């Protein structure tokens, strides 16, 4: 298994673990620890933006100094906040973390003392006080769905196999940016769930005496729940529905199709030779290509009952209730043709891709399982791949 595959499988595992974390302090600690581990960084800090437009230290870890502040188990943090805007009203661009927050861009600094654009006085005071040797920095903004900075993840000093401090590689940037994207979603979800819990407790305290206020608060709670549910069904890379949403809706649609005796079509679509995109142009271009393909597929299915979702990796699924084999074949060819003629501009590169599509249609009965249609379409996809790719293949499902 390649290093890239291992890294991105690890990202998936981390994303699942972060989404299950129920305590904000534990969540923040997990994010920083995982980031340090992935890049073998000696130290790191996670900041959160407060209501006064400042960066607050949420957790600070430093292996060489045996330092752990903040998080779920560390010592209390007494470090001052970092203003994002100076007294003159201008954005703070001299502090590394503030610059990343204000520009919403990743900063990779090989030697903080040699960078003329960075004020290293604070770093120097810290190093003088502790005897530490701060050198390389990798600083990534944490952004919400509105592209607003909600925090900053900063790693310091990569440890080589010999134990020496070296600079962060360019190849480590997309990996830590992907982790930061997952972390941002997890933090936003955690805030929403904490807000939900806070509202619920408030309602329980006031229900007997404030009937009208209770109704208003319930409305807010319902809205927060809707937003949270929506967030948990969206794939963070492509912006379309995720596998969890597909599985929930597909099972419901399957049972309805049995009751009402109407056809249902399943398509499984896979981008051909997608690994070459990541290997040739990098993972940022790969992610942009995934988003472009996903948006194109999603735009071709406009009925309320249609479901387009990312199934995993570079694979997508489409569920089409009330669509028989004749119409499904034409629709699959339309999708394949659109992707074949799509020119994607990704990270400064012009990229062309093709799709292999397997599909199957059936009017289900009680003797069938929903998985049988998925398996049939998936088998057809592999026939399309084996037949030269950039093809549409129909699967035939056997009914009792």
C-alpha positions as CSV (number, residue, x, y, z in Angstrom):
1,X,0.0,0.0,0.0
2,X,1.4,3.4,-1.0
3,X,2.2,6.1,1.6
4,X,-0.4,8.4,0.1
5,X,-3.1,5.7,0.5
6,X,-2.1,5.0,4.1
7,X,-2.2,8.8,4.9
8,X,-5.6,9.3,3.4
9,X,-7.0,6.1,5.1
10,X,-5.6,7.5,8.3
11,X,-7.4,10.8,7.6
12,X,-10.7,8.9,7.2
13,X,-10.1,7.2,10.5
14,X,-9.3,10.5,12.2
15,X,-12.4,12.1,10.7
16,X,-14.6,9.4,12.1
17,X,-12.9,9.7,15.5
18,X,-13.3,13.5,15.5
19,X,-17.0,13.3,14.7
20,X,-17.6,11.0,17.7
21,X,-15.7,13.3,20.2
22,X,-18.3,14.7,22.6
23,X,-16.2,17.2,24.6
24,X,-14.7,20.3,23.0
25,X,-11.5,20.3,25.0
26,X,-10.9,16.6,24.2
27,X,-11.7,17.3,20.5
28,X,-9.2,20.2,20.3
29,X,-6.5,18.0,22.0
30,X,-7.2,15.1,19.6
31,X,-6.9,17.4,16.6
32,X,-3.5,18.8,17.6
33,X,-2.1,15.4,18.7
34,X,-3.1,13.8,15.4
35,X,-1.6,16.6,13.4
36,X,1.7,16.4,15.3
37,X,1.8,12.6,14.9
38,X,1.0,12.7,11.2
39,X,4.0,15.1,10.4
40,X,6.2,14.0,13.4
41,X,6.2,17.6,14.7
42,X,7.9,18.4,18.0
43,X,5.5,21.1,19.1
44,X,2.2,22.6,18.1
45,X,-0.6,25.1,19.1
46,X,-4.3,25.3,18.3
47,X,-5.9,28.7,18.5
48,X,-9.6,29.6,18.4
49,X,-11.0,33.0,17.3
50,X,-13.0,34.6,20.1
51,X,-15.8,37.2,20.0
52,X,-13.2,40.0,20.4
53,X,-11.5,39.1,17.1
54,X,-8.5,37.7,18.8
55,X,-6.7,34.3,18.7
56,X,-7.0,32.5,22.0
57,X,-4.6,29.7,22.9
58,X,-6.7,26.6,23.2
59,X,-4.0,24.0,23.6
60,X,-0.2,24.1,23.5
61,X,2.0,20.9,23.3
62,X,5.8,20.7,23.1
63,X,7.5,17.4,23.4
64,X,11.1,18.6,24.0
65,X,10.0,20.9,26.8
66,X,7.5,18.3,28.2
67,X,4.9,21.0,28.0
68,X,1.1,20.4,27.8
69,X,-1.2,23.4,28.4
70,X,-5.0,23.5,27.7
71,X,-7.1,20.7,26.2
72,X,-8.7,18.1,28.4
73,X,-5.7,17.2,30.6
74,X,-3.2,20.0,30.3
75,X,-2.3,22.8,32.7
76,X,-4.3,26.1,32.4
77,X,-3.2,28.5,29.7
78,X,-2.1,32.0,30.9
79,X,-0.7,33.2,27.6
80,X,-2.2,36.5,26.2
81,X,-4.6,36.6,23.2
82,X,-3.2,37.6,19.8
83,X,-5.1,40.5,18.2
84,X,-6.1,39.9,14.6
85,X,-6.4,43.7,14.0
86,X,-3.9,46.3,15.3
87,X,-4.7,49.5,17.0
88,X,-4.3,51.3,13.7
89,X,-7.2,49.2,12.3
90,X,-4.9,47.2,10.0
91,X,-4.8,43.4,9.9
92,X,-2.1,41.9,12.0
93,X,0.3,40.4,9.4
94,X,3.5,40.2,11.5
95,X,2.4,37.4,13.8
96,X,2.5,34.0,12.0
97,X,-0.8,32.7,13.4
98,X,-2.6,36.0,12.9
99,X,-1.3,36.3,9.3
100,X,-2.6,32.8,8.5
101,X,-6.0,33.7,10.1
102,X,-6.3,37.0,8.2
103,X,-5.2,35.7,4.8
104,X,-7.0,32.4,5.3
105,X,-3.9,30.7,3.7
106,X,-1.4,28.2,4.8
107,X,2.0,29.5,5.8
108,X,5.1,27.2,5.6
109,X,8.2,28.8,7.0
110,X,11.5,27.0,6.9
111,X,13.3,29.3,9.4
112,X,11.3,31.9,11.3
113,X,14.4,33.9,12.2
114,X,15.4,34.2,8.5
115,X,12.0,35.4,7.3
116,X,12.0,39.3,6.9
117,X,8.2,39.5,6.8
118,X,7.7,37.9,10.2
119,X,8.2,39.5,13.6
120,X,10.2,36.8,15.4
121,X,10.5,38.8,18.7
122,X,7.8,36.8,20.5
123,X,9.4,33.5,19.3
124,X,12.8,34.8,20.4
125,X,11.5,35.6,23.9
126,X,10.0,32.2,24.2
127,X,13.2,30.5,23.0
128,X,15.3,32.6,25.4
129,X,13.1,31.8,28.3
130,X,12.8,28.1,27.7
131,X,16.0,27.2,25.9
132,X,13.9,25.9,23.0
133,X,15.0,26.3,19.3
134,X,12.0,27.3,17.2
135,X,12.8,27.1,13.5
136,X,10.2,25.7,11.1
137,X,6.5,26.5,11.2
138,X,3.5,25.1,9.4
139,X,0.4,27.2,10.1
140,X,-3.0,26.4,8.7
141,X,-6.2,28.4,9.1
142,X,-9.3,26.5,10.2
143,X,-12.3,27.7,8.1
144,X,-16.0,27.2,8.4
145,X,-18.5,26.6,5.5
146,X,-18.7,30.4,5.0
147,X,-14.9,30.5,4.4
148,X,-14.5,32.4,7.7
149,X,-11.5,31.7,10.0
150,X,-12.6,30.0,13.2
151,X,-9.1,29.1,14.4
152,X,-5.5,28.2,13.5
153,X,-3.5,25.0,13.7
154,X,0.2,25.6,14.0
155,X,3.0,22.9,14.0
156,X,6.6,23.6,14.9
157,X,9.8,21.7,14.0
158,X,9.7,18.4,12.2
159,X,11.8,15.8,13.9
160,X,14.0,13.8,11.5
161,X,14.9,10.1,12.1
162,X,18.0,11.3,13.8
163,X,16.1,13.6,16.1
164,X,17.3,16.8,14.5
165,X,14.8,19.6,13.7
166,X,14.1,20.0,9.9
167,X,11.7,22.0,7.8
168,X,8.2,20.9,6.8
169,X,8.1,19.5,3.3
170,X,5.8,20.9,0.6
171,X,4.2,17.5,0.3
172,X,3.0,17.7,3.9
173,X,0.9,20.8,3.2
174,X,-2.1,19.2,1.4
175,X,-2.2,16.4,4.1
176,X,-2.4,18.8,7.0
177,X,-4.9,21.0,5.1
178,X,-7.1,18.0,4.6
179,X,-6.9,17.3,8.4
180,X,-7.6,20.9,9.1
181,X,-10.7,20.8,6.9
182,X,-12.0,17.8,8.9
183,X,-11.1,19.5,12.2
184,X,-13.0,22.7,11.2
185,X,-16.1,20.6,10.4
186,X,-15.8,18.7,13.7
187,X,-15.4,22.0,15.7
188,X,-18.4,23.6,14.0
189,X,-20.5,20.5,14.7
190,X,-19.3,20.4,18.3
191,X,-20.3,24.1,18.7
192,X,-23.7,23.4,17.2
193,X,-24.2,20.4,19.5
194,X,-23.1,22.3,22.5
195,X,-25.5,25.1,21.6
196,X,-28.2,22.5,21.2
197,X,-27.5,21.1,24.6
198,X,-27.4,24.5,26.1
199,X,-30.7,25.4,24.6
200,X,-32.2,22.2,25.8
201,X,-31.1,22.8,29.4
202,X,-32.4,26.4,29.3
203,X,-35.7,25.2,28.1
204,X,-36.0,22.6,30.9
205,X,-35.4,25.3,33.5
206,X,-37.9,27.7,32.1
207,X,-40.7,25.5,30.7
208,X,-43.1,26.0,33.6
209,X,-43.1,29.8,33.7
210,X,-42.2,31.0,30.2
211,X,-44.5,29.3,27.7
212,X,-44.0,31.8,24.9
213,X,-40.3,31.9,25.4
214,X,-40.3,28.1,25.3
215,X,-41.9,28.2,21.8
216,X,-39.3,30.6,20.5
217,X,-36.4,28.6,21.9
218,X,-37.9,25.3,20.5
219,X,-37.9,27.0,17.1
220,X,-34.2,27.9,17.4
221,X,-33.4,24.3,18.6
222,X,-35.2,22.9,15.6
223,X,-33.3,25.2,13.2
224,X,-30.0,24.2,14.9
225,X,-30.9,20.5,14.5
226,X,-31.8,21.0,10.8
227,X,-28.4,22.7,10.2
228,X,-26.5,20.0,12.1
229,X,-28.3,17.2,10.3
230,X,-27.6,18.9,7.0
231,X,-23.9,19.3,7.9
232,X,-23.5,15.6,8.8
233,X,-24.9,14.5,5.4
234,X,-22.6,16.6,3.2
235,X,-19.2,15.4,2.0
236,X,-16.6,17.9,3.1
237,X,-14.5,17.6,-0.1
238,X,-17.1,17.6,-2.9
239,X,-20.0,19.5,-1.3
240,X,-22.5,16.8,-2.4
241,X,-24.2,14.2,-0.2
242,X,-22.1,11.6,1.6
243,X,-22.4,7.9,1.9
244,X,-24.3,8.0,5.2
245,X,-27.0,10.0,3.5
246,X,-27.1,7.7,0.5
247,X,-27.6,4.6,2.6
248,X,-30.4,6.1,4.7
249,X,-32.3,7.5,1.7
250,X,-31.7,4.5,-0.5
251,X,-33.1,2.0,2.0
252,X,-36.2,4.2,2.4
253,X,-36.6,4.4,-1.4
254,X,-36.2,0.7,-1.8
255,X,-39.0,-0.1,0.6
256,X,-41.2,2.4,-1.0
257,X,-40.5,1.0,-4.5
258,X,-41.5,-2.5,-3.2
259,X,-44.8,-1.2,-1.7
260,X,-45.7,0.9,-4.8
261,X,-44.2,-1.4,-7.5
262,X,-42.2,1.2,-9.4
263,X,-38.7,0.8,-11.0
264,X,-35.6,2.1,-9.4
265,X,-32.2,2.6,-11.1
266,X,-28.8,2.5,-9.4
267,X,-25.6,3.9,-11.0
268,X,-22.1,3.5,-9.7
269,X,-19.6,5.9,-11.2
270,X,-15.8,5.9,-10.9
271,X,-13.3,8.4,-12.2
272,X,-10.8,6.6,-14.5
273,X,-7.1,6.7,-13.5
274,X,-7.7,9.2,-10.8
275,X,-4.6,8.2,-8.9
276,X,-2.6,9.7,-11.8
277,X,-4.1,13.1,-11.0
278,X,-2.9,13.1,-7.4
279,X,0.5,11.7,-8.4
280,X,1.0,14.2,-11.3
281,X,-0.7,17.4,-10.0
282,X,-0.9,16.9,-6.3
283,X,-3.8,16.3,-3.9
284,X,-5.1,19.9,-4.0
285,X,-5.7,19.5,-7.7
286,X,-7.1,16.1,-7.0
287,X,-9.7,17.6,-4.5
288,X,-10.6,20.4,-6.9
289,X,-11.1,17.8,-9.7
290,X,-13.3,15.7,-7.4
291,X,-15.4,18.8,-6.7
292,X,-15.8,19.6,-10.4
293,X,-16.8,16.1,-11.3
294,X,-19.2,15.9,-8.4
295,X,-20.8,19.3,-9.3
296,X,-21.2,18.2,-12.9
297,X,-22.9,14.9,-12.0
298,X,-25.1,16.5,-9.4
299,X,-26.2,19.2,-11.9
300,X,-27.5,16.6,-14.3
301,X,-30.0,15.2,-11.9
302,X,-32.6,17.7,-10.9
303,X,-35.7,15.8,-9.7
304,X,-36.4,16.0,-5.9
305,X,-36.3,12.2,-5.6
306,X,-32.8,11.9,-7.3
307,X,-29.9,11.2,-5.0
308,X,-26.3,11.9,-6.0
309,X,-23.6,11.1,-3.4
310,X,-19.9,10.4,-3.0
311,X,-19.6,6.7,-2.2
312,X,-15.9,6.9,-1.3
313,X,-12.6,7.9,-2.9
314,X,-13.2,8.8,-6.5
315,X,-16.5,6.8,-6.6
316,X,-20.0,8.2,-6.8
317,X,-23.5,6.7,-6.7
318,X,-26.8,7.9,-8.2
319,X,-30.2,6.6,-7.1
320,X,-33.1,7.3,-9.6
321,X,-36.6,6.3,-8.5
322,X,-39.2,5.8,-11.2
323,X,-36.5,5.5,-13.9
324,X,-36.6,2.3,-16.1
325,X,-33.7,0.8,-18.1
326,X,-34.4,2.7,-21.3
327,X,-34.1,6.1,-19.7
328,X,-31.3,5.0,-17.4
329,X,-29.1,4.0,-20.3
330,X,-29.5,7.5,-22.0
331,X,-28.9,9.3,-18.7
332,X,-25.7,7.3,-18.0
333,X,-24.4,8.1,-21.4
334,X,-25.2,11.8,-20.9
335,X,-23.2,11.8,-17.7
336,X,-20.3,10.0,-19.3
337,X,-20.3,12.4,-22.2
338,X,-20.4,15.5,-20.0
339,X,-17.4,14.4,-18.0
340,X,-15.4,13.4,-21.1
341,X,-15.9,16.9,-22.5
342,X,-15.3,18.7,-19.2
343,X,-12.1,20.8,-18.8
344,X,-11.2,21.2,-15.2
345,X,-8.9,24.1,-14.0
346,X,-7.4,22.8,-10.8
347,X,-4.5,24.4,-8.9
348,X,-3.3,26.1,-12.1
349,X,-3.6,23.0,-14.3
350,X,-6.0,22.0,-17.1
351,X,-7.2,18.5,-16.4
352,X,-9.4,16.2,-18.4
353,X,-11.0,13.1,-17.0
354,X,-13.4,10.2,-17.9
355,X,-15.9,8.1,-16.1
356,X,-16.7,4.4,-16.1
357,X,-20.3,3.8,-15.2
358,X,-22.1,0.6,-14.1
359,X,-25.9,0.7,-13.7
360,X,-28.8,-1.6,-13.2
361,X,-32.6,-1.1,-13.0
362,X,-35.3,-3.3,-11.3
363,X,-38.8,-3.1,-10.0
364,X,-38.1,-4.8,-6.6
365,X,-40.2,-7.3,-4.7
366,X,-40.2,-8.7,-1.2
367,X,-37.7,-11.5,-2.2
368,X,-35.0,-9.1,-3.0
369,X,-32.6,-7.0,-0.9
370,X,-31.5,-3.5,-1.6
371,X,-27.9,-4.6,-1.6
372,X,-28.5,-6.8,-4.6
373,X,-29.1,-3.8,-6.9
374,X,-25.9,-2.1,-5.6
375,X,-23.9,-5.2,-6.1
376,X,-25.3,-5.6,-9.7
377,X,-24.4,-2.0,-10.6
378,X,-21.0,-2.4,-9.0
379,X,-20.2,-5.5,-11.0
380,X,-21.2,-3.7,-14.1
381,X,-18.8,-0.9,-13.2
382,X,-15.9,-3.4,-13.0
383,X,-16.9,-4.7,-16.4
384,X,-16.7,-1.1,-17.7
385,X,-13.3,-0.7,-16.2
386,X,-12.1,-4.1,-17.6
387,X,-13.5,-3.2,-21.0
388,X,-11.3,-0.2,-21.5
389,X,-12.8,2.5,-19.2
390,X,-14.8,5.6,-20.3
391,X,-17.7,3.2,-20.9
392,X,-21.3,2.6,-19.7
393,X,-22.2,-1.0,-18.9
394,X,-25.7,-2.3,-17.8
395,X,-25.9,-4.9,-15.2
396,X,-28.7,-7.6,-15.2
397,X,-30.2,-8.4,-11.9
398,X,-31.9,-11.9,-11.6
399,X,-35.3,-11.9,-9.9
400,X,-36.8,-15.0,-8.4
